[in-house]
């Protein structure tokens, strides 16, 4: 996952995969989701990111999980 912030437009781009975007859906007035050809999330664009996403308080934490007997990841 990559998070890019463009201060000149106050826009954040969160990239989840490198898949090609087939469709963009408007989630709300300032949030857009990019989907691939099978409907998987590729990226999200957040306009007015400082207000809409609290970007000035952005932090990242990676949580390492374990797997249960059924192979599901648990935190």
FILOSE-347050 format. One record per residue: residue number from 1; y negated, x, z of N, C-alpha, C, O, CB in turn. Coordinates in steps of 0.1 Angstrom, whole numbers. Last residue first. Glycine has a CB too. Example, Ala and Ser with C-alpha at 12.3 -4.5 7.8 and 13.67 -1.06 7.14 Angstrom:
 resi  n.py  n.px  n.pz ca.py ca.px ca.pz  c.py  c.px  c.pz  o.py  o.px  o.pz cb.py cb.px cb.pz
    2    22   128    71    11   137    71     0   129    79   -11   134    80     6   141    57
    1    57   132    78    45   123    78    33   132    78    33   142    85    45   113    90
END
This chain:
 resi  n.py  n.px  n.pz ca.py ca.px ca.pz  c.py  c.px  c.pz  o.py  o.px  o.pz cb.py cb.px cb.pz
   75   109   -55   148    99   -45   153   103   -39   166    96   -31   172    86   -53   155
   74   137   -55   125   130   -61   137   120   -50   142   122   -38   140   140   -64   148
   73   152   -64    95   143   -55   102   137   -62   114   131   -73   112   132   -49    93
   72   186   -73    91   172   -77    91   164   -67    99   169   -62   110   171   -91    97
   71   213   -68    92   205   -60    83   190   -64    82   183   -58    74   210   -61    69
   70   227   -81   111   226   -87    98   218   -80    88   216   -84    76   221  -101    99
   69   223   -66   134   236   -67   128   237   -72   114   245   -69   106   246   -75   137
   68   190   -53   128   200   -60   136   213   -60   129   214   -54   118   195   -74   139
   67   171   -23   126   178   -33   119   188   -39   128   195   -32   136   185   -28   106
   66   137   -15   136   152   -12   136   158   -24   129   152   -35   127   158   -10   150
   65   105    -2   125   114   -12   131   129    -7   130   132     3   124   113   -25   123
   64    75    11   131    88    15   127    97     5   133    98     3   146    92    29   130
   63    44     4   119    53     0   129    67     3   124    71    -2   113    52   -15   134
   62    13    19   114    26    17   108    36    15   120    37    22   129    30    29   100
   61   -19     7   113    -9    11   122     5     8   115     7    -3   110   -10     4   135
   60   -53    10   106   -40     9   100   -30    14   111   -32    25   117   -39    17    87
   59   -85    -8   106   -76     3   111   -62     0   105   -59   -11   100   -75     3   127
   58  -118   -19   102  -105   -16    96   -97    -5   103  -103     5   106  -107   -13    82
   57  -143   -29   108  -134   -26   119  -120   -23   115  -110   -24   122  -133   -39   129
   56  -155   -34    85  -162   -24    93  -153   -20   105  -155   -10   112  -175   -29    98
   55  -141   -56    76  -138   -43    71  -144   -32    79  -138   -21    79  -142   -42    56
   54  -138   -84    80  -140   -75    91  -138   -60    88  -133   -52    96  -132   -78   104
   53  -135  -100    59  -123   -93    63  -125   -84    75  -116   -76    79  -117   -85    52
   52  -160  -111    53  -148  -119    52  -135  -113    58  -126  -120    61  -145  -123    38
   51  -180   -91    58  -180  -104    65  -167  -111    65  -163  -116    75  -191  -113    58
   50  -170   -70    42  -175   -67    56  -175   -80    64  -172   -80    76  -189   -61    56
   49  -165   -82    17  -154   -77    26  -159   -75    40  -151   -78    50  -148   -65    21
   48  -173   -96    -5  -181   -97     7  -172   -93    19  -171  -100    29  -187  -111    10
   47  -140  -102   -18  -154  -100   -20  -162  -103    -7  -157  -110     1  -160  -110   -31
   46  -110   -89   -21  -118   -96   -11  -133   -92   -14  -137   -81   -12  -114   -92     3
   45   -80   -91   -39   -94   -87   -40  -102   -95   -30  -101  -108   -30  -100   -88   -54
   44   -47   -79   -38   -57   -89   -33   -71   -83   -34   -73   -71   -31   -54   -94   -19
   43   -17   -75   -57   -29   -70   -50   -38   -82   -46   -36   -93   -51   -37   -61   -59
   42     8   -86   -61     6   -73   -66    -6   -67   -58    -6   -56   -53     3   -72   -81
   41    33  -108   -52    20  -104   -49    18   -89   -53    26   -80   -49    16  -105   -34
   40    53  -124   -77    52  -115   -65    38  -110   -64    31  -108   -74    62  -103   -67
   39    58  -139  -100    51  -145   -89    49  -137   -76    45  -142   -66    57  -157   -85
   38    67  -126  -122    77  -135  -114    71  -141  -102    78  -146   -93    89  -127  -111
   37    46  -111  -132    52  -122  -140    62  -131  -133    66  -141  -139    58  -116  -152
   36    25  -108  -102    32  -103  -114    38  -114  -122    36  -126  -118    42   -92  -110
   35    -8  -117   -91     6  -119   -91    12  -113  -104     6  -112  -114    10  -134   -90
   34   -36  -113   -70   -30  -110   -83   -15  -110   -82    -9  -104   -73   -35   -96   -87
   33   -58  -134   -53   -45  -128   -53   -40  -126   -67   -40  -135   -75   -35  -137   -45
   32   -91  -133   -39   -82  -135   -51   -69  -128   -49   -69  -117   -45   -90  -131   -64
   31  -117  -147   -21  -105  -140   -20   -96  -143   -32   -94  -155   -35   -98  -143    -7
   30  -140  -163   -20  -142  -148   -21  -129  -140   -21  -129  -128   -19  -151  -143   -11
   29  -131  -189   -18  -143  -186   -26  -144  -171   -29  -149  -167   -40  -155  -191   -20
   28   -95  -184   -19  -107  -191   -14  -119  -186   -22  -117  -179   -32  -109  -187     1
   27   -77  -178   -39   -72  -182   -26   -83  -190   -19   -81  -200   -13   -67  -171   -18
   26   -72  -179   -73   -83  -179   -63   -77  -185   -50   -74  -197   -50   -95  -187   -68
   25   -49  -157   -89   -52  -170   -83   -63  -169   -72   -64  -160   -65   -39  -176   -76
   24   -40  -142  -119   -49  -141  -107   -52  -155  -102   -56  -164  -109   -62  -134  -110
   23   -12  -128  -135   -20  -140  -132   -28  -137  -119   -24  -130  -110   -11  -153  -129
   22     0  -104  -140     2  -115  -150    -8  -126  -148   -11  -134  -157    16  -119  -150
   21    -3   -70  -135    -8   -83  -131    -7   -93  -142   -11   -90  -153   -23   -82  -126
   20    24   -48  -131    14   -53  -139    10   -67  -135    19   -76  -132    18   -53  -154
   19    30   -31  -100    34   -40  -110    22   -44  -118    10   -45  -113    41   -52  -104
   18    26   -15   -78    20   -10   -91    24   -19  -102    22   -15  -114    24     4   -94
   17    17   -33   -48    27   -27   -58    19   -22   -70     7   -25   -72    38   -37   -62
   16    -6   -37   -33     7   -37   -26    18   -31   -35    27   -24   -30    12   -51   -23
   15   -39   -30   -27   -28   -29   -37   -15   -28   -30   -13   -19   -22   -30   -17   -47
   14   -68   -45   -21   -56   -41   -14   -45   -42   -24   -41   -53   -29   -53   -51    -1
   13  -102   -39   -23   -90   -41   -31   -78   -36   -24   -77   -24   -20   -91   -34   -45
   12  -133   -52   -13  -121   -45   -10  -109   -49   -19  -108   -60   -23  -117   -48     5
   11  -168   -49   -18  -155   -55   -23  -143   -46   -18  -144   -34   -19  -155   -56   -38
   10  -195   -43   -20  -189   -48    -7  -176   -56   -11  -174   -67    -6  -199   -58     0
    9  -205   -29   -40  -203   -44   -43  -197   -51   -30  -195   -63   -31  -194   -46   -55
    8  -208    -4   -29  -219    -9   -38  -218   -24   -41  -228   -31   -43  -219    -1   -51
    7  -184     1   -16  -195    -3    -8  -207    -8   -17  -215   -17   -12  -200     9    -1
    6  -152    -7   -21  -163    -3   -30  -176    -8   -23  -180   -20   -24  -162   -10   -44
    5  -122     5    -9  -134    -3    -6  -145     3   -15  -147    15   -16  -138    -1     9
    4   -87     0   -11   -99     7   -17  -111    -2   -13  -110   -14   -14   -97     9   -32
    3   -56     6     2   -68    -2     4   -80     6    -2   -82    18     3   -70    -5    19
    2   -22     5    -8   -35    12    -8   -46     2    -6   -46    -9   -11   -37    19   -22
    1    12     8     0     0     0     0   -12     9     0   -13    19     7     0   -10    12
END
